[in-house]
């Protein structure tokens, strides 16, 4: 009977450890999913900003702008990109 009791305690211990490890794994997956969503949101925000500036560049180009206006436009774009708050 003593051996059976020891075996049962070992099985319970293994089961508890496995369950705890699995729960930790699920928590890590959930956090990873949240991080990926934030990355995709930030990526989308950056894409939209750059597309907006590309559109502005095309308008400036067709309206006969000079080189300094294009430089200022893309400088403003870089400033706006720098202002995007990405908290991962």
Sine and cosine of phi, psi and omega as CSV:
sin_phi,cos_phi,sin_psi,cos_psi,sin_omega,cos_omega
0.00,0.00,-0.57,0.82,-0.02,-1.00
-0.90,0.44,-0.65,0.76,0.00,-1.00
-0.91,0.42,-0.65,0.76,0.01,-1.00
-0.90,0.43,-0.65,0.76,0.03,-1.00
-0.89,0.46,-0.66,0.75,0.03,-1.00
-0.91,0.42,-0.68,0.74,0.01,-1.00
-0.89,0.46,-0.69,0.72,0.00,-1.00
-0.89,0.45,-0.68,0.74,0.03,-1.00
-0.89,0.46,-0.65,0.76,0.03,-1.00
-0.90,0.44,-0.66,0.75,0.02,-1.00
-0.91,0.43,-0.68,0.73,0.04,-1.00
-0.88,0.47,-0.67,0.74,0.01,-1.00
-0.89,0.46,-0.71,0.70,0.03,-1.00
-0.89,0.46,-0.66,0.75,0.00,-1.00
-0.90,0.45,-0.70,0.72,0.01,-1.00
-0.90,0.45,-0.69,0.72,0.01,-1.00
-0.89,0.45,-0.66,0.75,0.00,-1.00
-0.91,0.42,-0.68,0.73,0.00,-1.00
-0.90,0.43,-0.68,0.73,0.02,-1.00
-0.90,0.43,-0.68,0.74,0.03,-1.00
-0.89,0.45,-0.67,0.74,0.01,-1.00
-0.90,0.45,-0.68,0.74,0.02,-1.00
-0.90,0.44,-0.65,0.76,0.07,-1.00
-0.89,0.46,-0.65,0.76,0.03,-1.00
-0.88,0.48,-0.69,0.72,0.01,-1.00
-0.90,0.44,-0.64,0.77,0.04,-1.00
-0.89,0.45,-0.68,0.73,0.02,-1.00
-0.89,0.45,-0.65,0.76,0.05,-1.00
-0.89,0.47,-0.66,0.75,0.00,-1.00
-0.90,0.44,-0.70,0.72,0.02,-1.00
-0.90,0.43,-0.64,0.77,0.04,-1.00
-0.89,0.46,-0.66,0.75,0.04,-1.00
-0.88,0.48,-0.66,0.75,0.04,-1.00
-0.90,0.44,-0.66,0.75,0.00,-1.00
-0.90,0.43,-0.67,0.74,0.02,-1.00
-0.88,0.47,-0.66,0.75,0.00,-1.00
-0.89,0.46,-0.66,0.75,0.03,-1.00
-0.90,0.43,-0.63,0.78,0.02,-1.00
-0.90,0.44,-0.71,0.71,0.01,-1.00
-0.90,0.44,-0.63,0.78,0.03,-1.00
-0.89,0.45,-0.71,0.71,0.01,-1.00
-0.90,0.43,-0.66,0.75,0.02,-1.00
-0.88,0.47,-0.69,0.72,0.03,-1.00
-0.88,0.47,-0.67,0.74,0.00,-1.00
-0.89,0.46,-0.66,0.75,0.02,-1.00
-0.91,0.40,-0.70,0.72,0.02,-1.00
-0.86,0.51,-0.71,0.70,-0.01,-1.00
-0.88,0.47,-0.70,0.72,0.00,-1.00
-0.87,0.49,-0.73,0.69,-0.02,-1.00
-0.91,0.41,-0.66,0.75,0.04,-1.00
-0.88,0.48,-0.62,0.79,0.05,-1.00
-0.87,0.48,-0.70,0.71,0.00,-1.00
-0.94,0.33,-0.54,0.84,0.09,-1.00
-0.88,0.47,-0.66,0.75,0.03,-1.00
-0.89,0.45,-0.69,0.73,0.04,-1.00
-0.88,0.47,-0.63,0.78,0.01,-1.00
-0.89,0.45,-0.69,0.72,0.02,-1.00
-0.88,0.48,-0.70,0.71,0.03,-1.00
-0.88,0.47,-0.69,0.72,0.03,-1.00
-0.89,0.46,-0.69,0.73,-0.04,-1.00
-0.87,0.49,-0.72,0.69,-0.03,-1.00
-0.96,0.29,-0.30,0.95,0.04,-1.00
-0.99,-0.10,0.22,0.98,0.11,-0.99
0.95,0.30,0.73,0.68,0.01,-1.00
-0.98,0.21,0.22,-0.98,0.08,-1.00
-0.98,-0.21,0.09,-1.00,-0.09,-1.00
-0.88,0.48,-0.62,0.78,-0.01,-1.00
-0.89,0.46,-0.57,0.82,0.03,-1.00
-0.91,0.41,-0.65,0.76,0.04,-1.00
-0.92,0.40,-0.65,0.76,0.03,-1.00
-0.89,0.46,-0.70,0.72,0.02,-1.00
-0.89,0.46,-0.65,0.76,0.01,-1.00
-0.85,0.52,-0.77,0.64,-0.05,-1.00
-0.96,0.28,-0.44,0.90,0.14,-0.99
-0.90,0.44,-0.70,0.71,0.05,-1.00
-0.88,0.48,-0.62,0.79,0.04,-1.00
-0.88,0.47,-0.71,0.70,0.02,-1.00
-0.88,0.47,-0.63,0.77,0.05,-1.00
-0.89,0.45,-0.70,0.72,0.02,-1.00
-0.90,0.44,-0.64,0.77,0.04,-1.00
-0.89,0.46,-0.64,0.77,0.00,-1.00
-0.91,0.41,-0.48,0.88,-0.03,-1.00
-0.99,0.14,-0.19,0.98,0.02,-1.00
-0.92,0.40,0.81,-0.59,-0.04,-1.00
-1.00,-0.01,0.94,-0.35,0.00,-1.00
-0.92,-0.40,0.95,-0.30,0.05,-1.00
-0.95,-0.32,0.96,-0.28,0.00,-1.00
-0.99,-0.16,0.00,0.00,0.00,0.00
